[in-house]
């Protein structure tokens, strides 16, 4: 399998009201960074959660800003957002660049939109969409509908799974992608806390080590000192990370599946883990209560 160069963008994202001016600016920034990624030889670029649409809080979108109330999504300029999406799709085809970009997505027949990742192929076709499945309490209460399936794409023989933000706190998501044979998980988040105060940027390292997948991690990074985008390798290190200076930038990483130095574990790593998980599955429900007269089930 060939080495696949990927890019992770940083410096795009807003929590302001999704008006026309912001949507146009977000689209312009996304396409600017797509050009940088293509110029750097990337085959795929990942953007943060809601990079195209912005990610306004429940207070911004609430029908009643004084309390937790249902979001008023009619305030979004949906035709303009669709036009920006189409321009982005066309630019991906022009650049020959797989593009995974976050946006709020409205689906006919659903009362609420989804928090989604659009998957655009290198020939300029929208080939898929991942809808966030595990929502925070406030998201579930007033903002979004939940997705219902995993999404895996193949680029140059390498398999990529998709995840969004708080799903980084769900090990099940990464275990599922490991079982689906993914080589890398594309984790798009809107984590904008100071890097020194957050655990969110450590989870990609942990999941990469435990599942032996690369984890590409996209965050806004629009303010100096906040968390940065990067790519975590299966050997418990950052293969690449952005600069914490608040500027728009692209982080590059070369994923080489034949480089055994980045694969941890014994006996070819994942094969060893899979073999032991299969062998012990029947015993996972058993436990022994200390102080009892014998094992319980």
Helices and strands as residue ranges (DSSP letters): E 4-10, H 20-39, E 44-46, H 58-61, G 73-75, H 78-95, E 98-105, E 114-120, E 126-131, H 137-138, I 139-143, E 152-155, E 158-164, G 165-169, H 171-179, E 184-188, G 195-197, H 200-211, E 214-218, E 230-233, E 237-241, E 249-255, G 260-262, H 270-280, G 281-283
